[in-house]
């Protein structure tokens, strides 16, 4: 214990302004990575990996264990190979989002492309969902946000039509050619219908007490795990409305709450100039350093 305390004191004595910059850079990288993988299947695995890494790091740095150190050094190259394979979808999404950034300050904003166009169709989607629920007509409506959904659009029938409640009611009318599958709405238009969505491999839906979540709900959860899209599900058995995004699903919501959720999820952030944010951050950092003196 005395050795651990002496190591901590030694590290504290070496702490300076370069250490602050070093910590901030690492914190920024971790923050952006966690934001990109938030709500995906990798979240639980990542949480466990971080806990194990912290414990192993403390043992590796603060204690003198030759056999344990040799084992960690031997296993580390294999871990560096496994991690990119496990997190391949999240890494791909991160680079896709980075490629869509038009300016440096957008890295600090949750930017939703075509948010204005998507806001214009919320009323039509909410009204159609309410009418479908009243008639117990099953439906699966996927609304694009930042991530590209072209590979799922290609699995369905291209439409590029104006979004209206009447069109959605007609598409999801039982036994019509396009009712079996998902509708994808992007850039304020109904892009395609009868699209095939990936099914969730998690057992979240199997743990529900009534077990009334079928393939539509599993598909809604699946697309929310592989992208940042928002999915609305109408159950043909119960007529209830469910909303899925970021790897989570909320059941039994009213059309009023549905509109509130969609409006919040497509909210356009207030544009704050990058220089102002940089000035505020510099002032905060300066005050923090003054308090350290």
Protein Blocks (a to p, Z undefined) as FASTA:
>chain_A
ZZmmmmmmmmmmmpcfklmmmmmmmmmmmmmmmmmmgoiaklmmmmmmmmmmmmmmmmmm
mpccfklmmmmmmmmmmmmmmmmmmmmmmmmmmmmmmmmpmbfklmmpccdehklmmmmm
mmmmmmmmmmmmmnopacdddddfkbccklmmmmmccfkpacdfklmmmmmgghiaklnc
cdddeehiafbghiacdddfbfklmmpmklpacfklmmmmmmmmmmccdcddddfklopa
cddeehiacehiafklmmmmmmmmmpccddddfklmmmmmmmmmmmmmmmmZZ
